[in-house]
Amino acid sequence: MHAFLKNAAAMLSTKSMSVGQVTATQGSLARHVRGGSRLSAAASLTAPSAALHIVDRREFDKSSCNQATFLTLQKQHYPVTPAEAKPVYATLAAMQLILALPHFVSPEVAADLIFASSAYPLNVLQIPLHKLMGTGYLAAAVACWALKGGAERLELHKPVYQRLNLGLITFSSALMAVMSVNLELLRPWALVIGSAECSAAATIPAFFYAVTSGHYLQPVQILKNFVLDIGRLLHITGVKSATYSVLTFAFFSAAAGYLVRPEATLKGVLTYTKSRDCILLWQAIGAAALMLPAWTFSLKEAADKRQLAAPVFKTLNMGLSFIGLAHVLTLAPWWTPCSSGPYMPYIIATWGLASAIGTWGFLSTTPAAMADAF
């Protein structure tokens, strides 16, 4: 044993080092610290005569290590995720969930709380529209929960979380614009609560995006990233990749149609009624749909890289599956010759596809080669 340690010590430089090489024989592992040397704790046993590299990241000497390892560690210098991000996103998720519940549980009560002119008998078309609006708030809650998980793992600098933040900003800004042009339809407390929710759901993601993106909120950089993402949508690597790509275009087109031409698109999907309350709800549903392209593009990119088993993509796929199913169950009873328009089959097919691919993506497992990629 003395001879063994003497040989091992001879392999170590007499200078202070942060990277050590120890020759290990099968069944034993030598660890040595001498002079000013600092070796990191433990490494796995390797085959006989194989070199074992032990790295202390706090005192890294690139001249003593191979270039690949240095580049890997160098990439870890990202903007720091603020410590307060986790509880803030959790609170924001709870807020969105609370706002979603009245739309799901009792659309009649939700209509009475929101609209100043609501009176019984309630316009029957408002019932499915309120439920669809509830799925919009639920989508915002899922996005906030995914961001909360990213904050726990100190990963808010990653593109998927940047897109989720931008999606929440877009949703909140569009919803605020919809309310602003329909002030006379809303009860005062509904306007106050809605404005507070939109403000929080826009400013909080904007703040954390700014401090973790590396370029703050520079419109030029955001536009550049958007153009690059559009180009990558056309790069298809499989069935999942193609499905997420198609859904990205479909969700963006539907959201734009709901917001820009609400009367025409509402008439094309459901029984048309000249009710400004229904038009407002329809536009609000479109505002929520603006979040989803950020989801589906990130999921498409994860499918390309075989990373769908990562926690954030599990969360997004689960949310996409549930929201798609909720849309199908809400709209299917209205798919009759008297109560649906020509767009209804396409809308149901889109949300059915979203539910199916969300379930499939959620059930994806991590290949052995990708186990350490997240």
C-alpha positions in Angstrom: 0.0 0.0 0.0 2.9 2.3 0.8 4.4 1.8 -2.7 1.0 2.3 -4.3 0.5 5.7 -2.6 4.1 6.7 -3.4 3.5 6.1 -7.1 0.2 7.9 -7.0 1.9 10.9 -5.3 4.5 11.1 -8.0 1.8 11.7 -10.6 0.7 14.8 -8.8 2.3 18.2 -9.6 4.1 19.9 -6.7 2.2 23.1 -7.6 -1.2 24.0 -6.1 -3.7 22.4 -8.4 -7.5 22.2 -8.7 -7.5 19.4 -11.2 -5.9 16.0 -10.2 -5.3 12.8 -12.0 -5.3 9.6 -10.0 -4.6 6.1 -11.3 -7.2 3.7 -10.0 -7.1 -0.1 -10.0 -10.3 -2.0 -10.2 -11.8 -2.4 -6.7 -9.9 0.6 -5.1 -9.8 4.4 -5.4 -6.9 6.5 -4.4 -7.5 10.0 -3.1 -4.7 12.3 -2.3 -4.3 15.9 -1.1 -0.9 17.4 -0.6 0.6 20.9 -0.2 -2.0 23.4 -1.4 -3.8 20.9 -3.6 -7.6 20.9 -3.6 -9.4 18.0 -5.2 -13.1 17.8 -5.5 -14.9 15.0 -3.7 -15.4 11.6 -5.2 -15.6 10.2 -8.6 -16.7 6.9 -10.0 -14.4 3.9 -10.3 -12.9 3.4 -13.7 -11.3 0.6 -15.6 -7.7 -0.3 -14.8 -5.1 2.2 -16.0 -7.8 4.8 -16.9 -7.2 8.4 -15.9 -9.7 9.9 -13.5 -10.3 13.7 -13.7 -11.6 15.4 -10.6 -12.6 19.1 -11.1 -13.2 21.8 -8.5 -15.4 24.3 -10.3 -14.5 27.1 -7.7 -10.8 26.9 -8.6 -10.7 25.9 -12.2 -7.4 26.0 -14.1 -8.1 25.7 -17.8 -4.5 24.9 -18.5 -4.8 21.7 -16.5 -7.9 20.4 -18.1 -9.0 19.4 -21.6 -10.7 22.1 -23.7 -14.1 20.4 -23.9 -14.5 20.4 -20.1 -13.5 24.0 -19.9 -16.0 25.1 -22.5 -18.7 23.1 -20.7 -18.1 24.9 -17.5 -17.6 28.3 -19.2 -21.1 28.1 -20.5 -22.5 28.1 -16.9 -21.9 31.8 -16.6 -25.6 32.8 -17.1 -27.6 35.7 -15.6 -28.6 34.6 -12.1 -32.2 33.7 -11.4 -33.4 35.9 -8.5 -34.2 34.1 -5.3 -37.7 35.7 -5.1 -38.8 34.4 -8.4 -40.1 31.1 -7.1 -42.6 32.4 -4.5 -43.7 35.2 -6.9 -44.5 32.8 -9.7 -46.3 30.5 -7.3 -48.5 33.4 -6.1 -49.2 34.4 -9.7 -50.2 30.9 -10.6 -52.6 30.8 -7.7 -54.1 34.1 -8.8 -54.7 32.8 -12.3 -56.3 29.6 -10.9 -58.6 31.5 -8.7 -59.8 33.6 -11.6 -60.4 30.5 -13.7 -62.6 28.8 -11.2 -65.8 30.9 -11.5 -65.8 30.5 -15.3 -65.6 26.7 -14.9 -67.8 26.2 -11.9 -70.6 28.7 -12.5 -70.6 30.7 -15.8 -73.8 32.4 -14.7 -72.3 33.8 -11.6 -69.2 34.8 -13.5 -71.3 36.7 -16.0 -73.1 38.5 -13.2 -69.9 39.5 -11.5 -68.2 40.7 -14.7 -70.8 42.4 -16.9 -72.8 45.4 -15.8 -75.7 44.6 -18.1 -76.1 41.0 -17.2 -79.6 39.9 -16.5 -81.5 36.7 -16.4 -82.3 34.8 -18.6 -78.6 34.7 -19.4 -77.6 34.6 -23.1 -77.0 30.9 -23.5 -74.0 31.4 -25.7 -72.1 32.9 -22.8 -72.0 29.6 -21.0 -69.5 27.9 -23.3 -67.6 31.1 -23.8 -67.1 31.5 -20.1 -65.8 28.0 -19.9 -63.4 28.6 -22.7 -62.2 31.8 -20.9 -61.6 29.7 -17.8 -59.2 27.5 -19.9 -57.3 30.7 -20.8 -56.7 31.5 -17.1 -55.8 27.9 -16.5 -53.2 28.1 -19.3 -51.7 31.2 -17.6 -51.6 29.3 -14.3 -49.8 26.4 -16.0 -47.2 28.7 -17.5 -46.6 30.4 -14.2 -46.2 27.0 -12.5 -43.7 26.0 -15.2 -41.8 29.2 -14.6 -41.8 28.5 -10.8 -40.2 25.2 -11.5 -37.6 26.9 -13.7 -36.9 29.4 -10.8 -36.3 26.4 -8.4 -33.7 25.0 -10.8 -32.2 28.4 -11.5 -33.0 28.0 -15.2 -34.9 31.2 -16.1 -32.2 32.2 -18.5 -33.1 29.2 -20.8 -35.1 30.0 -24.0 -38.2 28.0 -23.0 -38.7 30.2 -19.9 -38.0 33.3 -21.8 -40.8 32.3 -24.3 -43.2 31.6 -21.4 -42.5 35.0 -19.9 -43.1 36.7 -23.3 -46.3 34.6 -23.7 -47.7 35.8 -20.4 -46.8 39.4 -21.3 -48.6 39.1 -24.6 -51.7 37.5 -23.1 -52.0 40.2 -20.4 -51.4 43.1 -22.7 -54.0 41.8 -25.2 -56.5 41.2 -22.5 -55.9 44.7 -21.1 -56.5 46.1 -24.5 -59.8 44.2 -24.9 -61.0 45.5 -21.6 -60.0 49.1 -22.4 -62.2 49.2 -25.5 -65.2 47.8 -23.6 -65.1 49.7 -20.3 -68.8 50.4 -20.3 -69.6 46.7 -20.3 -67.7 45.9 -17.1 -68.7 46.3 -13.5 -66.3 48.5 -11.5 -64.9 45.8 -9.3 -64.4 43.5 -12.4 -62.5 46.2 -14.1 -60.3 46.8 -11.0 -59.6 43.1 -10.5 -59.0 42.5 -14.2 -56.6 45.5 -14.5 -54.7 44.4 -11.4 -54.4 40.8 -12.7 -53.2 42.0 -16.2 -50.7 44.4 -14.6 -49.2 41.7 -12.4 -49.2 39.1 -15.1 -47.4 41.5 -17.5 -44.9 43.3 -15.2 -43.7 40.3 -13.2 -42.7 38.2 -16.2 -41.3 41.3 -17.9 -39.1 42.0 -14.9 -37.7 38.4 -14.6 -37.3 38.2 -18.4 -35.3 41.5 -18.3 -32.9 40.3 -15.5 -32.4 36.8 -16.8 -32.4 37.2 -20.6 -29.0 38.9 -20.9 -30.4 41.6 -23.2 -33.2 43.1 -21.0 -36.3 43.8 -23.0 -34.7 45.1 -26.2 -37.3 45.0 -29.0 -34.6 44.4 -31.6 -33.3 41.3 -29.9 -36.7 40.0 -29.2 -37.7 40.4 -32.8 -34.5 38.7 -33.9 -35.2 35.7 -31.7 -38.8 35.6 -33.0 -37.6 35.5 -36.7 -35.1 32.8 -35.9 -37.8 30.7 -34.1 -40.1 31.0 -37.2 -37.3 29.7 -39.4 -36.8 26.7 -37.0 -40.5 25.8 -37.2 -39.9 24.5 -40.7 -37.2 22.1 -39.5 -39.2 18.9 -38.9 -37.6 15.8 -37.3 -40.5 13.5 -36.7 -44.3 13.2 -36.1 -44.2 15.0 -32.8 -42.1 17.8 -34.2 -44.4 18.2 -37.1 -47.5 18.2 -34.9 -46.2 20.9 -32.6 -45.2 23.0 -35.5 -48.6 22.8 -37.1 -50.3 23.7 -33.8 -48.0 26.7 -33.4 -49.3 28.1 -36.7 -52.9 27.1 -35.9 -52.9 28.7 -32.5 -51.4 32.0 -33.7 -53.8 32.2 -36.6 -56.8 31.4 -34.4 -55.8 34.0 -31.8 -55.3 36.7 -34.4 -58.7 35.9 -36.0 -60.5 36.0 -32.6 -58.9 39.4 -31.8 -59.0 41.2 -35.1 -62.3 39.8 -36.6 -64.3 38.6 -33.6 -67.7 38.8 -35.1 -66.8 36.8 -38.2 -64.9 34.1 -36.4 -67.5 33.8 -33.6 -70.2 33.3 -36.3 -68.0 30.8 -38.0 -67.7 28.7 -34.8 -70.8 29.2 -32.7 -74.3 30.5 -33.1 -73.9 34.2 -33.8 -75.5 36.7 -31.6 -75.3 40.5 -31.6 -74.2 40.6 -28.0 -71.2 42.7 -27.1 -70.7 40.6 -24.0 -70.1 37.5 -26.2 -67.8 39.5 -28.5 -65.7 40.6 -25.5 -65.4 37.1 -24.2 -64.4 35.8 -27.6 -61.7 38.4 -27.9 -60.5 37.5 -24.4 -60.3 33.8 -25.4 -58.1 35.0 -28.4 -55.9 36.9 -26.0 -55.3 33.7 -24.0 -54.6 31.7 -27.1 -51.7 34.1 -27.9 -49.7 32.3 -25.1 -49.9 28.9 -26.7 -47.5 29.3 -29.7 -44.8 29.9 -27.1 -45.7 26.5 -25.6 -45.9 24.5 -28.8 -42.7 25.9 -30.3 -40.8 25.1 -27.2 -42.3 21.6 -27.2 -41.4 21.3 -30.9 -37.8 22.2 -30.1 -37.7 19.7 -27.2 -39.1 17.0 -29.5 -36.3 17.7 -32.0 -33.7 17.3 -29.2 -35.5 14.4 -27.6 -35.9 16.3 -24.4 -39.7 16.0 -23.8 -39.1 14.2 -20.5 -37.6 17.3 -18.9 -39.8 18.7 -16.1 -40.8 21.9 -17.8 -42.0 20.1 -21.0 -43.9 17.5 -18.9 -45.7 20.4 -17.3 -46.5 22.1 -20.6 -47.6 18.9 -22.3 -49.9 18.1 -19.3 -51.4 21.6 -19.5 -51.8 21.3 -23.3 -53.5 18.0 -23.0 -56.0 19.2 -20.4 -56.8 22.5 -22.1 -57.3 20.7 -25.4 -59.7 18.2 -23.8 -61.6 21.0 -22.1 -62.1 22.8 -25.4 -63.3 19.6 -27.1 -65.8 18.8 -24.3 -67.1 22.3 -24.2 -67.6 22.8 -28.0 -68.7 19.2 -29.0 -72.3 19.6 -27.7 -72.6 22.7 -29.9 -71.5 20.9 -33.0 -75.0 20.7 -34.5 -76.4 22.1 -37.8 -78.4 24.8 -35.8 -75.7 25.9 -33.4 -72.3 25.7 -35.2 -70.7 27.4 -38.1 -68.4 26.1 -40.8 -65.2 26.6 -38.7 -66.4 24.3 -35.9 -65.0 21.0 -37.2 -61.6 22.6 -37.7 -61.6 24.1 -34.2 -62.5 20.9 -32.6 -60.0 19.0 -34.7 -57.2 21.4 -33.7 -58.0 21.1 -29.9 -58.4 17.4 -30.2 -54.9 17.2 -31.8 -53.5 19.4 -29.1 -54.9 17.1 -26.4 -53.6 14.0 -28.2 -50.1 15.3 -28.8 -50.0 16.7 -25.2 -50.8 13.3 -23.8 -48.2 11.6 -26.1 -45.5 14.1 -25.3 -46.3 13.8 -21.5 -45.7 10.0 -21.7 -42.4 10.5 -23.4 -39.4 8.9 -21.6 -35.8 10.1 -21.5 -33.4 8.1 -23.7 -30.3 6.9 -21.9 -28.1 9.2 -23.9 -30.1 12.3 -22.9 -30.4 11.5 -19.2 -27.9 14.2 -18.2 -29.1 16.9 -20.7 -31.5 18.7 -18.3 
